[in-house]
Amino acid sequence: MRIRIVSNLLVIGFIKFALLSASTFASDKAPFKYVWGTAHHILPKTHSDESGYFSLCEGNDGRIYVGTAKYNHNAYLVEFDPVTTEQRIVIDAHKACGLDAKGFAAQAKIHTRNFVGPSGIIYVGTKQGYAKEGDNSKYPGGYLITYDPRNDKSSNLGMPYKEQGIADVVADEDRGLIYVVTCEDQHWMKYDVTNKKFTEIGPMLTPYATTLVGADGKAHALTKDFHLATYDPATGKVIERKIEINGKQFIRPNNSAIPTWNLATDGHTAWLILMNDATLISIDLSSKINKVTGLNHGPMLEGEGPDSRSALTIAPDGKIYTLISVKNKTGFGNHRLHHLCRYDPKGKTHEDLGVLGVKNPDFFNFNPVNGKKPPWSHGYHTLPDGTLPPLHNHMALIAGRDNTLYATIIYPFTLLKIDTYRKQPNDPSPSKKYFQKIHQQLDRIEKNLPQLTALGKLAAERYDRGGLIGFHWFGTTLEQELIGRSGGLMHIGFDRPWKEKKLRTDEEKAQDIAVLAWDADPKPNELKRLQNIKDSGQYLLGFGSKRNPNLAEHIKLCDSWVDSDTEAKDLSPGKLNHVMNAVSGWVWMAEFIAAHTRKGRMPPVWKSWVMKDGRTWSDRFFRKTKYHKEFSVPSIQEGVLGKEYLHRIRSQLSALENTQSPVIHQFAKTIAAEKRAGRRTLVASSGHMVMNYVGKFSDSMWADNVEVHENLESQLNNFKQKSTRNGLVLRLGYFGLSNKIDALFKEKKNRVLLMTAENPLPEFSSYLNYPERVDLGLAFGDACVPIEGYPIPLFPPSGVVKAVAYEALNIEILDDLKN
């Protein structure tokens, strides 16, 4: 008996020691690795229950777009800037669709996996929420909505199916088709962009099905029976085939088997995981036989109760990432743990990278108020070492173009940024360094907003007293950039008053402002000209670098000076001055317009003549209207409009760098090879600023500029004379390529490198014949900043974007020639 008692005491002592050891171990170190993410609380006013769904994507501009759910009220798409961490609403679903319904009738969710087209347009759909007790309202159906970051515009494309929400949207921009999956009944629909009609494709799909468009243009979706439905837009026919995984039929085992799949870069392999099964599957969408084949690649993670919600993504390097939560059986805390897992298709290896942990647990105030936790804040828990991991549900995962991962977590609604696997080039290219300098300069201009705002206010006051803003044509880019531009002030230029010139009084002329700018050293006679202008009584507003000693006397003569703060010469590859003067000029113009709105005024701006009624708009107001009477624009506070323009320019330039750098490098190699062969490249340019920078600076080593506008026969004839047969031509255009100019290139058998934006007009569609082009990424019509109460957007990005694209190309050419 004593032996038994002693034995029992030993066992009890051992258990106590084990528990003490486990407790000590738990407080010191977790038995698993962590994957750390920085948490950002999604704009609180955009969701009601700290909730969102699968709506997550990275735009061409590198910004992250998150859809929200505000039950019984509305749904929003929120833009998150990874650089500044600022957030703003870019889609207000009810505003975009002209709705004011509440309750179950409201558009309560953006649930779709956001789709980003090559154009940069973001496609989403709205969905119903949940009816509260006593709410008898009827849900009308969801809407297909797009957001275009190029001009900050959201558009309602209509309702695909009455009383059905939208679960998925995918666009095939090349073919003018948009595929939609509805919910709750999973109709497979297509929208024809040309005729603006929805039609049902069929068959019925599995819940939360999503469409994949293969490299061959065929669209694929999983049916309710887990067959593969394939739609061929060339024939308009659908085929349905069974899927075999490792020789066994692929079936839907239960109602929780919600598939998430994505397309590999090969354009035909779909990688798939189910919500409640950690097994990774690949499906060959290009299977030619009457059945589709696939492979089982084993579990991404071992664990009890796996849960993966729209959380499979393929990184740029082809590796597959997913989030899977499993029950915490480690003895270190309890509840569930969310693991980040990775599969390498080349090495055929699985990795459990670790458990998600929040790097900044103070991102949300979880502290109780009056003894109660904040509502809807129960989605995180604390482990014994103090780490804050997600508790209940992740909702989406994407890999950005630099391999940064973003996940959404609910309760509170969180965007988690994971930069552990981010990839940065070891040796950035010259053009990448140039883009970095550009963004640094844009930051500097934003810091200079107070000066530009004050100058905008001053110019608005002088304009109101009858003064004109004009130029004396010193041959610099800003003069050309500000005059006659889409979204720019209509009555700018001393020869463009809003009334007959002879009716202007001396008092009004005394309010005139002369805008002067220097992209480089001044010409010998300019100081004398400047003094004469000063003596005439005009207010002199100068732009240029104070670091250039040759401008010291010019700066003294000007009443105000906007410093571009570039290097004294700014002649080496990577020229900035002309770009920064242009951006500063438009920010100043934005603050000029805003100053008017604070006085209840709105001066007319140009509408692009490429638009259907552009010339009618001009005829209506040009030389006739100082201020609109037809439109009422609310007051815009100081700095807001200038900052909006900077926001758009940053977006445009980031998209240009992110999507067009490979083509820029390719073009540079072609032009450098031409130079080595002893031949120069003819730049067939069009637009405003180009005449004052193409072939003027370091690019003069390889470039000869010839202006070519399709409506000027003299320029067309000049090109014929100066271009050589079979010669290399860089077409530095704006929107599309006119058939007339393309015919000219073909006549001369030119080898053409094309830099231009898209154009929907048939007579400018020849750009489609050049698949390898630098797409300037401009929205048709150019102007990019909408304001409330005014029917057209303001301020063009095209001059700035084109100048940056050209200089990025020039840098790469000269670097190639040097090396």
Secondary structure as UniProt FT lines:
FT   HELIX           2..28
FT   STRAND          34..41
FT   HELIX           44..46
FT   STRAND          56..58
FT   TURN            60..61
FT   STRAND          64..67
FT   STRAND          69..70
FT   TURN            71..73
FT   STRAND          76..80
FT   TURN            82..84
FT   STRAND          87..92
FT   HELIX           93..97
FT   HELIX           103..105
FT   STRAND          109..110
FT   STRAND          115..116
FT   TURN            118..119
FT   STRAND          122..127
FT   TURN            133..134
FT   STRAND          144..148
FT   TURN            149..152
FT   STRAND          153..158
FT   TURN            162..163
FT   STRAND          165..172
FT   HELIX           173..175
FT   STRAND          177..183
FT   STRAND          188..192
FT   TURN            193..196
FT   STRAND          197..200
FT   TURN            207..208
FT   STRAND          212..213
FT   TURN            215..216
FT   STRAND          219..223
FT   TURN            224..225
FT   STRAND          228..232
FT   TURN            233..236
FT   STRAND          237..245
FT   TURN            246..247
FT   STRAND          248..249
FT   TURN            255..256
FT   STRAND          259..263
FT   TURN            265..266
FT   STRAND          269..274
FT   TURN            275..276
FT   STRAND          277..284
FT   TURN            285..286
FT   STRAND          291..299
FT   STRAND          312..314
FT   TURN            316..317
FT   STRAND          320..327
FT   STRAND          336..344
FT   TURN            345..348
FT   STRAND          349..358
FT   HELIX           361..363
FT   TURN            370..371
FT   TURN            375..376
FT   TURN            384..385
FT   STRAND          394..399
FT   TURN            401..402
FT   STRAND          405..409
FT   TURN            410..413
FT   STRAND          414..418
FT   TURN            420..421
FT   HELIX           430..447
FT   HELIX           449..464
FT   TURN            465..466
FT   STRAND          469..470
FT   HELIX           477..482
FT   TURN            494..495
FT   HELIX           501..503
FT   HELIX           506..509
FT   TURN            510..511
FT   STRAND          513..517
FT   TURN            524..525
FT   HELIX           526..535
FT   TURN            536..537
FT   STRAND          539..544
FT   TURN            546..547
FT   HELIX           549..551
FT   HELIX           552..557
FT   STRAND          560..563
FT   HELIX           577..597
FT   TURN            598..600
FT   STRAND          605..606
FT   TURN            609..610
FT   TURN            612..613
FT   HELIX           614..621
FT   TURN            622..624
FT   TURN            638..639
FT   HELIX           640..676
FT   TURN            677..678
FT   STRAND          681..685
FT   HELIX           689..692
FT   TURN            693..696
FT   HELIX           698..701
FT   STRAND          703..707
FT   TURN            710..711
FT   HELIX           713..722
FT   TURN            725..726
FT   STRAND          728..735
FT   HELIX           739..747
FT   TURN            748..749
FT   STRAND          751..757
FT   HELIX           762..764
FT   HELIX           766..769
FT   STRAND          773..775
FT   TURN            780..781
FT   TURN            788..789
FT   HELIX           798..818
//
